[in-house]
Every structure is written in structure tokens, then in C-alpha cells.
Amino acid sequence: MLFHTWTFALFFAVVYPVYRLTKGTRFELWWLLAASYVFYGSWNPLYLLIIIYGTLADYLIVVGMEKVGRKKWWLAGSVVSNIGLLAFFKYAHFIRNNLNALLAYAGIPYGLPSPDGAAAYTWPLTDGINWLLGQAGIAPYPHAESFLLPVGISFFTFQSMSYIIDCYRGQVERERSLLRYAVYVSLFTQLVAGPIERASNLLMQLRRDRPIAREDITDGLSLFLVGLFKKIALADYLSLYVDKVYGAPAEHHGPALALATFAFAWQIYFDFSGYTDMARGIARMMGLRLMLNFNNPYLADSLGDFWRRWHISLSTWFRDYVYIPLGGNRKGEFNTYRNMVLTMVISGIWHGAAWTFLIWGALHAAGRLATRALEQSPFYRDRVPRIVKQCGVFAFVCFAWIFFRAASLGDAWLIITRIFTSGWADPLFPMLALGMVLAVWIYEFFYESKARWIVEWTPVRVALAVLMGVYIAVFAAASSQPFIYFQF
């Protein structure tokens, strides 16, 4: 159930009025939980077993911390449980294939058995469920084989883990209500692609009854419209060119590959920030405020600044729960660099079970190592023009995106080689797409300049909203393309 489809529109048209009627009553949380489970179960009802297990396990673990003591053991159990889920559903094939490659390289005539698709992992479970359904006279669920890699598992797992760790540290109080905690983990507004919320923000809001103001409705609708425009008019349009070129890189020359990389940089930004805007808009209309997840990342003037602007909820998650526990920058320069590298590589692996993602994370780690001292120098801060720094950061980020988007390491190397060695050929890049990207970029420059008042002036905001609405209604084709980050 995608935010930009009529299916979700009908879903929300039912959910929202009932939510307003039940708000402030004992039925509010029950309704939110039911709506969230219907939303998540619409992809595959079997996914609900995973989120219910994770909710119950982490809730009871925090109860154990408080009632039994030995917090470290309970925390370790939670980490094993949550990371175990990710390892099984997200990395099983990757681990198996690489272990078998190592065994073959060592000349060992043995390999781990190949799970033939998702079904080999899940048939014992799904067969049992379908047997129970049959006993109840219900037809078996026909798509059980797609159970592997539940949508959004990385997001709600990390959100639940943040609650466990914050309770362990004494930074938040244990949630007494299992119902409220279940809503915190599964709230449909940001369940499948973030932002990854913290208990100190979202759970605290669920604990108090805050009336929905008129500004919540208008600001929420505005956010949703912006996100819808980013997804349908920009991200999906750019994807037509990106998919064509990256789908067959050997058939294209350097200019097309370079422009496709440039286009993908904006596609993934519009796609992911568009989802976040829609999620924040829906939540705002419900009286909930989700954290900002993107802050004009392509205006960053350093790599450190980029990661303070891009996917903020994930960046701060890794900072608070990986980088700082490793020691952060407290134990000397060598350990600081080591911790930065480990954090960035882990972040790369989080994005996908492939060497391309690991190298993407390692590239950003190398970039941070190479530029950290420079970025802190007075020369870089005061003498280098900001536009030069911004262009340099954007160029590096685009180069790293090659590994993120390429289907394999071979494709990535081919793309890089051709960009720098092949001759000129007409890239056939759509000028409308280039014009819209440049318009957004100029808008962002204005937004972070002294002329910000222009783009915040009410007539300008209304005019932009009308233009986006007209474009979506008249020019944008209906789209059912999933959001890129759903796969993570």
C-alpha cells in the first residue's frame, strides 16, 4: 500500500475520520494499531508475525531489565534477537554465497545448502500456517514464497532497538502499556521507510493527548503535496532514464552514464525525501510530529555536513548507538578514524546484502578520513568559496552513488571506466528533467540564503503549491513504483 496510490487514499479516508472520533478515548490506540497492522499486512499478512514477535520480545526484555536486573544480559538478548532477525531475513543468501566461495577457493569440497529462493527458509512456517488456515476453512495464502525480506524490517527493528538501548541507559522510562508500545513500533505513517523515530519523541507524543489544530491540517497537507510531487513528478520521471542506462550500462557511453548517475543522485533524494515528507504530512494531520529526515543535503559543504543533512534519523542512530559506544572521538585520533570507518561500513551493509553497498559505505568512510582535517582547517572554512565546496561534495557523493545503484561490482567498474574513457555520444537526456532538477536546486539555494524570505512569502508558497497540484493532476502519469528505500 503505497502513499501515492488510490488504495492508500481509500485506506486513509476510512482511518482518519475514525481516528478523529476516537482521539482522546481509550479506543484511539486500538484503532491506530489495527490500522497499522492492516497497512503492513497489505504487503503480506505473514509479515505481521515478525513485527508482533519483535514488539513482544523487546517489550518483555525491558520489563525484565526493570524487574529482574542484570540489564546487560537483557540488552544482549535484545541485540541478538533483533540483529538475528535482520541477519536471517536480509543477509542469509549473502552470507551463504560468500562462505561457499571461500570454501571453494580453499579447495574444500563442501558448501552450505542453497536456499532455493525464500521458500526454502519459510516453507516449514508457511506450510504450518496454511494448514491451520485450511482447518478453519480458509484458502491458503498463495504468496508465502515472498516472505523473505519483509518490507521495512530494518526501519522498525532499529526503532525498537533504540527504545531498548535508551531504557538501558536510563534516558527514557519503560513504557507500561504494551498497546502503546505496539503502536510506537508499528505506526503506519513511518513504518516501512522511516524516519526512524525515538521513544523520546514519538512514544512521548503517544502518551499525551494533544488536540489537532488547524495548522496541523494545513501544514500536513502541504508536506504531503510536496512529497507527492517529489515522488511522482520528479523521482519516477528521472527513474525512466536511470533505469534504462543502468539496466544496460554496456550499451551506453560516458555522457549518458555520467548524466544517469547525476539523475540517480536526485532520483533517490526525491524518492526518499518525498516518502518522508508524505509520512510527516500524514502524521502531522494526526497531531503527531515526526523528526526532520532531510535538510537540503546537496547543499552540504563537507562530507560531515552531508551526513548531518542526509537520512538524519539513520545517521543519528548510527552516531548514538554505534559510533559513540565504540568510543566516538574521545580516545585519540587513530580510534576516532577507526570508529568512523566502522560506522560508515556498517551503514553501507545496512543498506543491502551486496559488496556494492559495502564499498559505497567504505568510500564515504575514506572520504571522511581524507577530508576531516581539511574541513576543520581555517583555510577550508574561510578561504574556499562555499559554492566550490558544495560542488566538490556533490561530485564525490555522485561518484559513490555509482556503487549504490549498480547491479554488480562489474557494472560499477564498467560505468566508472566508460565515464572517464569513452568518447562523446548524445546522452539523449530529457531537458524537462534537467530543468526541474535545476529549479529545485535554485529553490534550495534561496532557502539557505539571505533571500529565504522570498520562498517563505505566503503568495509564493501558495503559487508553488498550485503549480505542483496542477502538474500532478495534468501532466504526471499515474505511478505505482515502490519507494527505493522499501528494499532496505
VEXDREN-2710 file (C-alpha; in Angstrom, 1 decimal):
% VEXDREN-2710
k/r/px/py/pz
1/MET/0.0/0.0/0.0
2/LEU/1.9/3.0/-1.3
3/PHE/1.3/6.6/-0.2
4/HIS/0.9/7.8/-3.7
5/THR/-1.8/5.3/-4.8
6/TRP/-5.6/5.4/-4.7
7/THR/-5.5/2.3/-2.4
8/PHE/-3.9/4.3/0.3
9/ALA/-6.2/7.3/-0.3
10/LEU/-9.2/5.0/0.4
11/PHE/-7.4/3.5/3.4
12/PHE/-6.7/6.9/4.9
13/ALA/-10.2/8.1/4.1
14/VAL/-11.5/5.4/6.4
15/VAL/-8.8/5.5/9.0
16/TYR/-8.7/9.3/9.6
17/PRO/-12.3/10.1/10.4
18/VAL/-12.5/7.2/12.9
19/TYR/-9.2/8.3/14.4
20/ARG/-10.6/11.8/14.9
21/LEU/-13.7/10.4/16.5
22/THR/-11.7/8.1/18.9
23/LYS/-8.9/10.6/19.7
24/GLY/-8.6/11.1/23.4
25/THR/-10.6/8.0/24.2
26/ARG/-9.4/4.5/25.2
27/PHE/-10.1/3.3/21.6
28/GLU/-7.6/5.6/20.0
29/LEU/-4.6/3.4/20.4
30/TRP/-6.5/0.3/19.5
31/TRP/-7.7/1.9/16.2
32/LEU/-4.1/3.1/15.4
33/LEU/-2.8/-0.4/16.0
34/ALA/-5.5/-2.1/13.9
35/ALA/-4.9/0.4/11.1
36/SER/-1.1/0.0/11.2
37/TYR/-1.4/-3.8/11.1
38/VAL/-3.8/-3.7/8.2
39/PHE/-1.4/-1.3/6.4
40/TYR/1.6/-3.5/7.0
41/GLY/-0.3/-6.8/6.3
42/SER/-1.4/-5.5/2.9
43/TRP/2.0/-6.4/1.5
44/ASN/1.9/-9.9/3.1
45/PRO/-0.1/-11.0/6.1
46/LEU/2.8/-13.2/7.2
47/TYR/4.9/-10.1/7.8
48/LEU/2.8/-9.4/10.8
49/LEU/4.3/-12.4/12.7
50/ILE/7.7/-10.7/12.6
51/ILE/6.6/-7.3/13.8
52/ILE/4.4/-8.9/16.5
53/TYR/7.3/-11.0/17.7
54/GLY/9.7/-8.1/17.7
55/THR/7.2/-6.0/19.7
56/LEU/6.5/-8.6/22.3
57/ALA/10.2/-9.6/22.7
58/ASP/11.5/-6.1/23.2
59/TYR/8.7/-5.0/25.5
60/LEU/9.3/-8.0/27.7
61/ILE/13.0/-7.5/27.7
62/VAL/12.6/-4.0/29.1
63/VAL/10.3/-5.5/31.7
64/GLY/13.0/-8.0/32.6
65/MET/15.6/-5.2/32.9
66/GLU/13.4/-3.4/35.4
67/LYS/12.1/-6.4/37.4
68/VAL/15.0/-8.8/37.3
69/GLY/18.1/-6.7/36.9
70/ARG/21.2/-7.7/35.0
71/LYS/20.5/-5.2/32.3
72/LYS/23.5/-6.1/30.2
73/TRP/22.2/-9.6/29.7
74/TRP/18.8/-8.4/28.7
75/LEU/20.3/-5.9/26.4
76/ALA/22.5/-8.6/24.8
77/GLY/19.4/-10.7/24.3
78/SER/17.6/-7.9/22.5
79/VAL/20.6/-7.2/20.3
80/VAL/20.9/-10.9/19.4
81/SER/17.2/-11.1/18.7
82/ASN/16.9/-8.0/16.5
83/ILE/20.2/-8.4/14.6
84/GLY/19.4/-12.1/14.3
85/LEU/16.1/-11.2/12.5
86/LEU/18.0/-8.9/10.1
87/ALA/20.7/-11.5/9.5
88/PHE/18.2/-14.2/8.7
89/PHE/15.8/-12.3/6.5
90/LYS/18.2/-9.9/4.9
91/TYR/21.7/-11.4/4.7
92/ALA/21.2/-15.2/4.7
93/HIS/21.9/-15.5/0.9
94/PHE/24.8/-13.1/1.0
95/ILE/26.5/-14.9/3.9
96/ARG/25.9/-18.3/2.4
97/ASN/27.2/-17.4/-1.1
98/ASN/30.4/-15.8/0.3
99/LEU/31.1/-18.6/2.7
100/ASN/30.8/-21.1/-0.2
101/ALA/33.1/-19.0/-2.3
102/LEU/35.7/-19.1/0.4
103/LEU/35.3/-22.8/0.8
104/ALA/35.7/-23.3/-2.9
105/TYR/38.7/-21.1/-3.0
106/ALA/40.3/-23.1/-0.2
107/GLY/39.6/-26.3/-2.1
108/ILE/37.1/-27.7/0.4
109/PRO/34.6/-29.8/-1.4
110/TYR/31.7/-28.7/0.7
111/GLY/29.2/-25.9/0.5
112/LEU/26.3/-24.7/2.6
113/PRO/23.0/-25.8/1.1
114/SER/21.4/-23.3/-1.3
115/PRO/18.1/-22.0/-0.1
116/ASP/16.1/-22.1/-3.4
117/GLY/14.7/-18.6/-3.1
118/ALA/12.8/-17.5/0.0
119/ALA/10.6/-20.6/0.1
120/ALA/13.4/-22.9/1.5
121/TYR/13.6/-20.7/4.6
122/THR/9.9/-20.3/5.1
123/TRP/8.1/-23.4/3.9
124/PRO/8.1/-25.1/7.4
125/LEU/6.5/-21.9/8.7
126/THR/4.1/-21.1/5.9
127/ASP/3.1/-24.8/5.5
128/GLY/2.0/-24.8/9.1
129/ILE/0.1/-21.6/8.8
130/ASN/-1.6/-22.7/5.6
131/TRP/-2.5/-26.0/7.3
132/LEU/-4.2/-24.0/10.1
133/LEU/-6.0/-21.8/7.6
134/GLY/-7.2/-25.0/5.9
135/GLN/-8.5/-26.4/9.1
136/ALA/-10.5/-23.2/9.5
137/GLY/-11.9/-23.4/6.0
138/ILE/-9.8/-20.5/4.7
139/ALA/-7.9/-20.7/1.4
140/PRO/-4.1/-21.0/1.8
141/TYR/-2.2/-17.8/1.4
142/PRO/-0.8/-18.0/-2.2
143/HIS/2.2/-15.7/-1.8
144/ALA/4.0/-17.3/1.1
145/GLU/7.1/-17.7/-1.0
146/SER/7.7/-13.9/-0.9
147/PHE/8.1/-13.9/2.8
148/LEU/11.8/-13.3/2.8
149/LEU/13.0/-9.8/3.4
150/PRO/9.8/-8.2/4.9
151/VAL/9.4/-4.6/3.8
152/GLY/10.8/-2.1/6.2
153/ILE/12.3/-4.6/8.6
154/SER/15.5/-2.6/9.0
155/PHE/13.5/0.5/10.0
156/PHE/11.1/-0.9/12.6
157/THR/13.9/-3.1/14.0
158/PHE/16.2/-0.1/14.6
159/GLN/13.3/1.9/16.0
160/SER/12.6/-0.8/18.6
161/MET/16.3/-1.2/19.4
162/SER/16.6/2.5/20.1
163/TYR/13.9/2.1/22.8
164/ILE/15.7/-0.8/24.4
165/ILE/19.1/1.0/24.4
166/ASP/17.6/4.2/25.7
167/CYS/15.9/2.3/28.5
168/TYR/19.1/0.6/29.4
169/ARG/20.9/3.9/29.6
170/GLY/18.1/5.4/31.7
171/GLN/17.3/8.0/29.1
172/VAL/13.6/7.1/28.8
173/GLU/11.1/5.5/31.1
174/ARG/9.8/2.0/30.5
175/GLU/6.5/2.0/28.6
176/ARG/3.9/0.4/30.9
177/SER/1.4/-0.1/28.1
178/LEU/2.1/-2.9/25.7
179/LEU/-0.6/-1.5/23.4
180/ARG/1.1/1.9/23.3
181/TYR/4.5/0.4/22.6
182/ALA/3.0/-1.8/19.8
183/VAL/1.7/1.4/18.2
184/TYR/5.1/3.1/18.6
185/VAL/6.8/0.2/16.7
186/SER/4.2/-0.2/14.0
187/LEU/2.7/3.2/13.4
188/PHE/1.8/3.1/9.7
189/THR/2.8/6.7/9.0
190/GLN/6.6/5.8/9.0
191/LEU/6.6/2.1/9.4
192/VAL/8.3/0.9/6.2
193/ALA/10.8/3.6/5.4
194/GLY/11.2/5.9/8.4
195/PRO/12.1/8.3/9.7
196/ILE/13.5/6.0/12.4
197/GLU/11.8/7.6/15.4
198/ARG/13.0/7.6/19.0
199/ALA/10.9/6.8/22.1
200/SER/11.8/10.3/23.5
201/ASN/9.9/11.8/20.6
202/LEU/7.2/9.6/19.2
203/LEU/6.4/7.5/22.3
204/MET/6.2/10.6/24.4
205/GLN/3.6/12.1/22.0
206/LEU/1.6/8.9/22.1
207/ARG/1.5/9.2/25.9
208/ARG/-0.3/12.6/25.9
209/ASP/-3.4/13.8/24.2
210/ARG/-2.6/16.7/22.0
211/PRO/-5.5/18.4/20.2
212/ILE/-5.2/18.6/16.4
213/ALA/-5.0/22.3/15.4
214/ARG/-5.9/23.9/12.1
215/GLU/-2.2/24.4/11.4
216/ASP/-1.7/20.6/11.7
217/ILE/-4.1/20.0/8.9
218/THR/-2.7/22.8/6.6
219/ASP/0.9/22.0/7.2
220/GLY/0.3/18.3/6.9
221/LEU/-1.4/18.7/3.6
222/SER/1.4/21.0/2.4
223/LEU/4.0/18.4/3.4
224/PHE/2.1/15.6/1.7
225/LEU/1.7/17.6/-1.5
226/VAL/5.4/18.4/-1.7
227/GLY/6.3/14.7/-1.1
228/LEU/3.8/13.6/-3.7
229/PHE/5.3/16.0/-6.2
230/LYS/8.8/14.8/-5.4
231/LYS/7.8/11.2/-5.9
232/ILE/5.5/11.3/-9.0
233/ALA/6.8/14.4/-10.9
234/LEU/10.5/14.1/-10.1
235/ALA/11.7/10.7/-8.8
236/ASP/9.6/8.5/-11.0
237/TYR/10.3/10.7/-14.1
238/LEU/14.1/10.5/-13.5
239/SER/13.8/6.8/-12.9
240/LEU/12.8/6.2/-16.6
241/TYR/16.3/7.5/-17.7
242/VAL/18.2/6.0/-14.8
243/ASP/16.7/2.5/-15.2
244/LYS/17.3/2.5/-18.9
245/VAL/21.0/3.4/-18.7
246/TYR/21.9/1.5/-15.5
247/GLY/19.9/-1.5/-16.7
248/ALA/22.3/-2.0/-19.6
249/PRO/25.5/0.1/-19.0
250/ALA/27.5/-1.7/-21.7
251/GLU/25.1/-0.2/-24.3
252/HIS/25.8/3.5/-23.3
253/HIS/28.8/5.9/-23.5
254/GLY/30.3/8.1/-20.9
255/PRO/28.0/11.1/-21.2
256/ALA/24.9/9.0/-20.7
257/LEU/26.4/7.1/-17.8
258/ALA/27.5/10.4/-16.1
259/LEU/24.1/12.0/-16.6
260/ALA/22.3/8.9/-15.4
261/THR/24.5/9.0/-12.2
262/PHE/23.6/12.6/-11.8
263/ALA/20.0/11.8/-12.3
264/PHE/20.1/8.9/-9.8
265/ALA/21.5/11.2/-7.2
266/TRP/18.4/13.4/-7.5
267/GLN/16.1/10.4/-8.0
268/ILE/17.0/8.8/-4.7
269/TYR/16.8/12.1/-2.9
270/PHE/13.4/13.0/-4.4
271/ASP/12.1/9.4/-3.8
272/PHE/13.2/9.1/-0.2
273/SER/12.7/12.6/1.0
274/GLY/9.3/12.5/-0.9
275/TYR/8.3/9.5/1.2
276/THR/9.5/11.2/4.4
277/ASP/7.5/14.4/3.5
278/MET/4.4/12.3/2.9
279/ALA/4.9/10.4/6.1
280/ARG/5.5/13.5/8.1
281/GLY/2.5/15.2/6.5
282/ILE/0.1/12.3/7.3
283/ALA/1.4/12.2/10.9
284/ARG/1.1/15.9/11.2
285/MET/-2.6/15.7/10.2
286/MET/-3.0/13.2/13.0
287/GLY/-1.4/15.6/15.6
288/LEU/2.0/13.8/15.6
289/ARG/5.3/15.4/14.7
290/LEU/7.9/13.2/13.1
291/MET/11.5/14.2/13.0
292/LEU/13.1/16.0/10.0
293/ASN/14.9/13.4/7.9
294/PHE/16.4/15.5/5.0
295/ASN/17.7/19.0/5.1
296/ASN/18.8/20.0/1.6
297/PRO/21.7/17.5/1.6
298/TYR/23.1/18.6/-1.8
299/LEU/23.9/22.0/-0.4
300/ALA/26.4/20.4/2.1
301/ASP/29.8/22.0/2.0
302/SER/31.6/19.0/3.6
303/LEU/31.1/15.2/3.8
304/GLY/30.4/15.6/7.6
305/ASP/27.8/18.2/6.7
306/PHE/26.3/15.9/4.1
307/TRP/25.7/13.2/6.7
308/ARG/24.1/15.8/9.1
309/ARG/21.6/16.5/6.3
310/TRP/21.0/13.1/4.6
311/HIS/18.7/10.5/6.2
312/ILE/19.2/12.3/9.5
313/SER/17.3/9.7/11.5
314/LEU/19.6/6.9/10.4
315/SER/22.8/9.0/10.6
316/THR/22.0/10.0/14.2
317/TRP/21.0/6.4/15.0
318/PHE/24.5/5.1/13.9
319/ARG/26.1/8.1/15.7
320/ASP/24.3/7.4/19.0
321/TYR/24.2/3.6/19.0
322/VAL/27.4/2.6/17.1
323/TYR/29.9/5.5/16.8
324/ILE/29.7/6.8/20.4
325/PRO/29.6/3.3/22.0
326/LEU/32.7/2.5/20.0
327/GLY/34.4/5.5/21.7
328/GLY/33.5/8.3/19.3
329/ASN/36.2/10.9/19.2
330/ARG/37.1/10.5/22.8
331/LYS/40.1/8.2/22.6
332/GLY/42.6/9.8/20.3
333/GLU/42.8/10.4/16.6
334/PHE/43.5/6.8/15.5
335/ASN/40.5/5.4/17.4
336/THR/38.3/8.3/16.1
337/TYR/39.2/7.4/12.5
338/ARG/38.7/3.7/13.2
339/ASN/35.3/4.3/14.7
340/MET/34.3/6.5/11.7
341/VAL/35.3/3.7/9.3
342/LEU/33.5/1.0/11.2
343/THR/30.3/3.1/11.4
344/MET/30.3/4.0/7.7
345/VAL/31.0/0.4/6.6
346/ILE/28.2/-0.9/8.9
347/SER/25.9/1.8/7.4
348/GLY/26.7/0.6/4.0
349/ILE/26.0/-3.1/4.9
350/TRP/22.7/-1.9/6.5
351/HIS/21.6/-0.7/3.1
352/GLY/21.9/-4.1/1.4
353/ALA/23.4/-7.5/1.3
354/ALA/25.9/-6.9/-1.5
355/TRP/29.5/-5.8/-1.9
356/THR/28.4/-2.8/-3.8
357/PHE/26.8/-1.4/-0.7
358/LEU/29.8/-2.2/1.5
359/ILE/32.1/-0.4/-1.0
360/TRP/29.6/2.6/-1.0
361/GLY/30.0/2.8/2.8
362/ALA/33.7/2.3/2.6
363/LEU/34.0/5.1/0.0
364/HIS/32.2/7.5/2.3
365/ALA/34.5/6.4/5.2
366/ALA/37.6/7.0/3.0
367/GLY/36.2/10.4/2.1
368/ARG/35.6/11.4/5.7
369/LEU/39.2/10.2/6.6
370/ALA/40.7/12.2/3.8
371/THR/38.8/15.4/4.3
372/ARG/38.2/15.6/8.1
373/ALA/41.4/17.5/8.9
374/LEU/40.9/19.8/5.8
375/GLU/37.3/20.6/6.7
376/GLN/38.4/21.7/10.2
377/SER/41.2/24.0/8.9
378/PRO/40.8/27.8/8.8
379/PHE/41.8/27.8/5.1
380/TYR/38.9/25.5/4.1
381/ARG/36.4/27.2/6.3
382/ASP/37.2/30.8/5.4
383/ARG/39.1/30.9/2.1
384/VAL/37.5/28.3/-0.1
385/PRO/34.2/29.6/-1.7
386/ARG/31.2/27.8/-0.4
387/ILE/30.0/27.0/-3.9
388/VAL/33.3/25.3/-4.7
389/LYS/33.0/23.2/-1.5
390/GLN/29.4/22.3/-2.4
391/CYS/30.2/21.2/-5.9
392/GLY/33.1/19.1/-4.6
393/VAL/31.0/17.3/-2.1
394/PHE/28.2/16.8/-4.6
395/ALA/30.7/15.3/-7.1
396/PHE/32.0/12.9/-4.6
397/VAL/28.6/11.8/-3.4
398/CYS/27.5/11.2/-7.0
399/PHE/30.6/9.1/-7.6
400/ALA/29.8/7.0/-4.6
401/TRP/26.2/6.6/-5.8
402/ILE/27.5/4.6/-8.7
403/PHE/28.2/1.6/-6.4
404/PHE/24.9/2.1/-4.6
405/ARG/22.9/1.9/-7.9
406/ALA/24.9/-0.5/-10.0
407/ALA/23.6/-4.1/-10.2
408/SER/27.1/-5.5/-9.5
409/LEU/30.7/-4.6/-9.0
410/GLY/31.4/-5.4/-12.6
411/ASP/28.7/-2.9/-13.7
412/ALA/30.1/-0.3/-11.4
413/TRP/33.6/-0.6/-12.7
414/LEU/32.3/-0.6/-16.3
415/ILE/30.4/2.6/-15.6
416/ILE/33.4/4.3/-14.0
417/THR/35.7/3.3/-16.8
418/ARG/33.4/4.5/-19.5
419/ILE/32.7/7.8/-17.8
420/PHE/36.4/8.6/-17.8
421/THR/37.5/7.0/-21.0
422/SER/34.7/6.7/-23.6
423/GLY/34.2/9.3/-26.3
424/TRP/31.3/11.7/-26.8
425/ALA/27.8/10.4/-27.8
426/ASP/24.5/12.1/-27.4
427/PRO/23.2/11.1/-24.0
428/LEU/19.5/11.9/-25.0
429/PHE/18.9/13.2/-21.6
430/PRO/15.4/14.8/-21.2
431/MET/15.7/18.6/-20.8
432/LEU/12.5/18.8/-18.8
433/ALA/14.0/16.6/-16.1
434/LEU/17.2/18.7/-16.1
435/GLY/15.1/21.9/-15.8
436/MET/13.1/20.6/-12.9
437/VAL/16.2/19.5/-11.0
438/LEU/17.8/22.9/-11.5
439/ALA/14.7/24.6/-10.4
440/VAL/14.7/22.6/-7.1
441/TRP/18.4/23.3/-6.6
442/ILE/17.9/27.0/-7.1
443/TYR/15.0/26.9/-4.7
444/GLU/17.2/25.2/-2.1
445/PHE/19.9/27.8/-2.6
446/PHE/17.4/30.6/-2.0
447/TYR/16.1/28.7/1.1
448/GLU/19.5/28.7/2.7
449/SER/20.4/32.3/1.7
450/LYS/19.5/35.8/3.0
451/ALA/16.8/35.8/0.4
452/ARG/14.9/33.0/2.2
453/TRP/12.0/35.3/2.9
454/ILE/11.1/35.2/-0.8
455/VAL/10.4/31.5/-0.9
456/GLU/8.7/31.7/2.5
457/TRP/6.4/34.6/1.4
458/THR/2.8/33.3/1.6
459/PRO/1.9/34.2/-2.1
460/VAL/5.0/32.4/-3.3
461/ARG/4.2/29.3/-1.2
462/VAL/0.6/29.3/-2.4
463/ALA/1.7/29.7/-6.1
464/LEU/4.2/26.8/-5.8
465/ALA/1.5/24.6/-4.2
466/VAL/-0.9/25.4/-7.0
467/LEU/1.7/24.7/-9.7
468/MET/2.6/21.3/-8.0
469/GLY/-1.1/20.4/-7.8
470/VAL/-1.7/21.3/-11.4
471/TYR/1.3/19.4/-12.6
472/ILE/0.4/16.3/-10.7
473/ALA/-3.2/16.4/-12.0
474/VAL/-2.5/17.2/-15.6
475/PHE/1.0/16.0/-16.5
476/ALA/2.2/13.4/-14.1
477/ALA/1.3/9.8/-15.1
478/ALA/-0.2/7.5/-12.6
479/SER/2.6/5.7/-10.7
480/SER/2.7/2.6/-8.6
481/GLN/6.5/2.4/-8.4
482/PRO/7.6/1.4/-4.9
483/PHE/9.9/3.7/-3.0
484/ILE/13.6/2.9/-3.3
485/TYR/14.2/2.6/0.4
486/PHE/11.5/0.0/0.9
487/GLN/14.1/-2.7/-0.1
488/PHE/16.2/-1.7/2.9
END
